[in-house]
Amino acid sequence: MILKNDLLIRLMNDNDFEVMVKWLNDQSVLEFYEEPPSNIDMVIKKYGPRVEGKHYVIPCIVEYKNEPVGYIQYYELQEDELKRYGYSANKNIYGIDQFIGDTQLWGKGIGTTMILMMLNYLSKNKGASSVVLEVKKNNSRAISSYKKCGFRKIKELYTDLYLMEWIKGTG
């Protein structure tokens, strides 16, 4: 789907469920990714319909040197999300969520690169005018990465989350 040097973002498939279970049971990952510890049945129930194209969220696996190292998903914001975030009409706004599941690769720029790759893809292939994401306020490493990609904090959500936005042509 998207390739740059040793980094590949590809559509998730049924063969990726086991690695998702592994990542979604790593306490370091779960500290920042909004999901409970998972088992194979939970992963299949949540991600199966996405893999099959029966859900609006598009799930992708990130590979580094041909090994799965992370997850990124994208989706066009739905009406309820547009309202919750304070947008009046859909101007082709997308959301992304992601994590590097291989914690030994944290802090090596892979997250920043994969986000830049996805922003480029959404802008050129989906016509995204802006992209938003939610981030825990205590996730300083992710916030730093998002700022490098051109995101800026636009509002607080609840007590522990920021909404950050990237606007095409500014990042």
Helices and strands as residue ranges (DSSP letters): E 2-4, E 7-11, G 14-16, H 17-23, H 27-30, H 40-51, E 58-64, E 67-76, H 79-85, E 93-100, G 103-105, H 110-125, E 130-136, H 140-148, E 152-157, E 161-167
